[in-house]
Amino acid sequence: MTRLLWVLTVVLVNLPNLVYTKQPNIVMIVADDLGYHDVGFRGSNILTPNIDRLAGDGVILENHIVSSICSPARASLMSGRYPIRTGFWKGNIKPNEEFGLALDETLLPEMLQRNGYATHGVGKWHCGMHTWEHTPPKRGFETYFGLFLGEQGYYSHKKMYNTDLRENYYDVDGNLVDNVRTDLKGQYNTYLFTNKSAELIQNHDQSKPFFLYLAYTAPHIPHEVPENEVEKYASHIPQQRKNYAAMISVMDDGIGKVAEALTLKGMMDNTI
């Protein structure tokens, strides 16, 4: 069970003082199972300087209520509808379950794609995979790098016995490519998701507006994190929360790198 799914949607520009002649870029970052008070700007002793900076410079949207578990919350985020309207009132999608976000629902990336956006997804999906039509590359994402299910080992990238780390894109002939990245076994997935996001930003053709959905699995179980990151970020944290706290801080560092990539690309001033 998850406790809280956080969405970091921070307005990175002072909108009243700027007039844009083109559509804004959109970067939507989701943290999985992050406690409401487990960030610095809420008074936590967990180190989150990059999230704190974005919160301080942006607009904090607080009057929103989400489901406390993964699939219903993500289905609502993608569709803009209550879980009871999408069939997700029953809870999370289980491995091998023949269920997903209905194909007659128009999702956020589909709508943005229709309006000229380059659309990319990174990280956790958990909105259906029992047919290809329910997977991210068929729901409006031009590319997707991440997992279709609800959790995985942070190093093994497995849920039970199968690797669930995929790279999806369309080749020059318009054919869907599904590359299961078994070669990345042993690499920490928070690092992988951050690096892929920065790469997408760096390679973006700015003749089109940019949409990135970055859905980290951190700090969802299992609480796995490199030992050096625990020493770096969580030496002051009680033992029972050290790994959890370090996972949040590593994710925060990744968010900082994504923001830096936007700045270096010259995209930050027109990004929500």
PEURWO-V699822 format. One record per residue. N is the residue number from 0. RES is the residue in one small letter. D_LAST is the distance of its C-alpha to the last C-alpha in Angstrom with 2 decimals. Layout:
n=N res=RES d_last=D_LAST
n=N res=RES d_last=D_LAST
This chain:
n=0 res=m d_last=30.36
n=1 res=t d_last=26.93
n=2 res=r d_last=26.34
n=3 res=l d_last=22.68
n=4 res=l d_last=19.67
n=5 res=w d_last=16.58
n=6 res=v d_last=13.03
n=7 res=l d_last=10.53
n=8 res=t d_last=7.38
n=9 res=v d_last=6.38
n=10 res=v d_last=4.73
n=11 res=l d_last=5.51
n=12 res=v d_last=7.19
n=13 res=n d_last=10.20
n=14 res=l d_last=9.72
n=15 res=p d_last=13.50
n=16 res=n d_last=14.66
n=17 res=l d_last=12.94
n=18 res=v d_last=13.83
n=19 res=y d_last=12.33
n=20 res=t d_last=14.92
n=21 res=k d_last=12.90
n=22 res=q d_last=10.30
n=23 res=p d_last=6.67
n=24 res=n d_last=6.12
n=25 res=i d_last=4.87
n=26 res=v d_last=6.27
n=27 res=m d_last=8.22
n=28 res=i d_last=10.91
n=29 res=v d_last=14.13
n=30 res=a d_last=17.12
n=31 res=d d_last=20.49
n=32 res=d d_last=23.11
n=33 res=l d_last=21.51
n=34 res=g d_last=23.47
n=35 res=y d_last=21.88
n=36 res=h d_last=23.51
n=37 res=d d_last=23.26
n=38 res=v d_last=20.61
n=39 res=g d_last=21.54
n=40 res=f d_last=19.79
n=41 res=r d_last=21.88
n=42 res=g d_last=25.00
n=43 res=s d_last=25.55
n=44 res=n d_last=27.55
n=45 res=i d_last=25.41
n=46 res=l d_last=23.65
n=47 res=t d_last=19.84
n=48 res=p d_last=19.04
n=49 res=n d_last=15.65
n=50 res=i d_last=14.37
n=51 res=d d_last=16.21
n=52 res=r d_last=14.64
n=53 res=l d_last=11.01
n=54 res=a d_last=12.51
n=55 res=g d_last=14.50
n=56 res=d d_last=11.99
n=57 res=g d_last=9.39
n=58 res=v d_last=10.30
n=59 res=i d_last=12.38
n=60 res=l d_last=12.96
n=61 res=e d_last=16.58
n=62 res=n d_last=18.43
n=63 res=h d_last=17.96
n=64 res=i d_last=20.76
n=65 res=v d_last=20.76
n=66 res=s d_last=23.76
n=67 res=s d_last=25.14
n=68 res=i d_last=25.68
n=69 res=c d_last=23.82
n=70 res=s d_last=24.44
n=71 res=p d_last=24.24
n=72 res=a d_last=20.91
n=73 res=r d_last=19.38
n=74 res=a d_last=21.14
n=75 res=s d_last=19.69
n=76 res=l d_last=16.10
n=77 res=m d_last=16.78
n=78 res=s d_last=18.95
n=79 res=g d_last=17.87
n=80 res=r d_last=21.55
n=81 res=y d_last=23.76
n=82 res=p d_last=25.55
n=83 res=i d_last=28.83
n=84 res=r d_last=27.77
n=85 res=t d_last=26.95
n=86 res=g d_last=29.99
n=87 res=f d_last=28.25
n=88 res=w d_last=30.14
n=89 res=k d_last=32.55
n=90 res=g d_last=30.25
n=91 res=n d_last=29.15
n=92 res=i d_last=30.09
n=93 res=k d_last=32.97
n=94 res=p d_last=33.89
n=95 res=n d_last=35.84
n=96 res=e d_last=35.11
n=97 res=e d_last=35.05
n=98 res=f d_last=32.14
n=99 res=g d_last=28.51
n=100 res=l d_last=25.85
n=101 res=a d_last=27.87
n=102 res=l d_last=27.65
n=103 res=d d_last=27.66
n=104 res=e d_last=24.28
n=105 res=t d_last=21.44
n=106 res=l d_last=18.51
n=107 res=l d_last=14.75
n=108 res=p d_last=14.99
n=109 res=e d_last=18.09
n=110 res=m d_last=16.61
n=111 res=l d_last=13.77
n=112 res=q d_last=16.56
n=113 res=r d_last=18.72
n=114 res=n d_last=16.30
n=115 res=g d_last=16.36
n=116 res=y d_last=13.64
n=117 res=a d_last=14.79
n=118 res=t d_last=14.41
n=119 res=h d_last=15.19
n=120 res=g d_last=16.10
n=121 res=v d_last=17.30
n=122 res=g d_last=19.35
n=123 res=k d_last=20.85
n=124 res=w d_last=21.36
n=125 res=h d_last=24.23
n=126 res=c d_last=24.08
n=127 res=g d_last=27.26
n=128 res=m d_last=29.12
n=129 res=h d_last=32.66
n=130 res=t d_last=32.33
n=131 res=w d_last=30.24
n=132 res=e d_last=28.90
n=133 res=h d_last=27.15
n=134 res=t d_last=25.38
n=135 res=p d_last=21.84
n=136 res=p d_last=22.98
n=137 res=k d_last=24.61
n=138 res=r d_last=21.74
n=139 res=g d_last=19.26
n=140 res=f d_last=18.40
n=141 res=e d_last=19.81
n=142 res=t d_last=20.20
n=143 res=y d_last=20.44
n=144 res=f d_last=21.61
n=145 res=g d_last=22.62
n=146 res=l d_last=24.86
n=147 res=f d_last=25.68
n=148 res=l d_last=27.47
n=149 res=g d_last=26.61
n=150 res=e d_last=27.70
n=151 res=q d_last=29.43
n=152 res=g d_last=31.16
n=153 res=y d_last=28.76
n=154 res=y d_last=31.32
n=155 res=s d_last=33.32
n=156 res=h d_last=30.40
n=157 res=k d_last=32.92
n=158 res=k d_last=33.18
n=159 res=m d_last=36.93
n=160 res=y d_last=38.47
n=161 res=n d_last=36.01
n=162 res=t d_last=33.24
n=163 res=d d_last=29.89
n=164 res=l d_last=27.66
n=165 res=r d_last=27.03
n=166 res=e d_last=25.49
n=167 res=n d_last=25.11
n=168 res=y d_last=24.61
n=169 res=y d_last=26.52
n=170 res=d d_last=29.17
n=171 res=v d_last=30.21
n=172 res=d d_last=32.42
n=173 res=g d_last=29.76
n=174 res=n d_last=31.25
n=175 res=l d_last=29.26
n=176 res=v d_last=29.80
n=177 res=d d_last=29.93
n=178 res=n d_last=30.46
n=179 res=v d_last=31.26
n=180 res=r d_last=30.59
n=181 res=t d_last=33.72
n=182 res=d d_last=33.83
n=183 res=l d_last=31.02
n=184 res=k d_last=33.14
n=185 res=g d_last=33.34
n=186 res=q d_last=29.89
n=187 res=y d_last=27.59
n=188 res=n d_last=24.86
n=189 res=t d_last=22.11
n=190 res=y d_last=22.84
n=191 res=l d_last=22.91
n=192 res=f d_last=19.53
n=193 res=t d_last=17.93
n=194 res=n d_last=19.98
n=195 res=k d_last=19.23
n=196 res=s d_last=15.45
n=197 res=a d_last=16.04
n=198 res=e d_last=18.55
n=199 res=l d_last=16.38
n=200 res=i d_last=13.91
n=201 res=q d_last=17.09
n=202 res=n d_last=18.71
n=203 res=h d_last=16.07
n=204 res=d d_last=17.57
n=205 res=q d_last=15.22
n=206 res=s d_last=17.23
n=207 res=k d_last=15.02
n=208 res=p d_last=11.28
n=209 res=f d_last=10.26
n=210 res=f d_last=9.60
n=211 res=l d_last=10.57
n=212 res=y d_last=12.00
n=213 res=l d_last=13.46
n=214 res=a d_last=16.07
n=215 res=y d_last=18.28
n=216 res=t d_last=21.78
n=217 res=a d_last=22.13
n=218 res=p d_last=23.80
n=219 res=h d_last=25.52
n=220 res=i d_last=29.23
n=221 res=p d_last=31.08
n=222 res=h d_last=30.41
n=223 res=e d_last=30.83
n=224 res=v d_last=29.61
n=225 res=p d_last=31.22
n=226 res=e d_last=33.89
n=227 res=n d_last=32.87
n=228 res=e d_last=29.43
n=229 res=v d_last=31.34
n=230 res=e d_last=33.44
n=231 res=k d_last=30.52
n=232 res=y d_last=28.31
n=233 res=a d_last=30.58
n=234 res=s d_last=34.01
n=235 res=h d_last=33.73
n=236 res=i d_last=32.75
n=237 res=p d_last=35.60
n=238 res=q d_last=36.92
n=239 res=q d_last=35.92
n=240 res=r d_last=32.19
n=241 res=k d_last=32.07
n=242 res=n d_last=30.76
n=243 res=y d_last=28.18
n=244 res=a d_last=26.94
n=245 res=a d_last=26.95
n=246 res=m d_last=24.94
n=247 res=i d_last=22.14
n=248 res=s d_last=22.42
n=249 res=v d_last=22.42
n=250 res=m d_last=19.20
n=251 res=d d_last=17.71
n=252 res=d d_last=19.07
n=253 res=g d_last=17.41
n=254 res=i d_last=13.92
n=255 res=g d_last=14.94
n=256 res=k d_last=16.04
n=257 res=v d_last=12.88
n=258 res=a d_last=11.11
n=259 res=e d_last=14.31
n=260 res=a d_last=14.27
n=261 res=l d_last=10.99
n=262 res=t d_last=12.76
n=263 res=l d_last=16.03
n=264 res=k d_last=14.86
n=265 res=g d_last=13.58
n=266 res=m d_last=10.07
n=267 res=m d_last=8.29
n=268 res=d d_last=8.66
n=269 res=n d_last=6.89
n=270 res=t d_last=3.79
n=271 res=i d_last=0.00
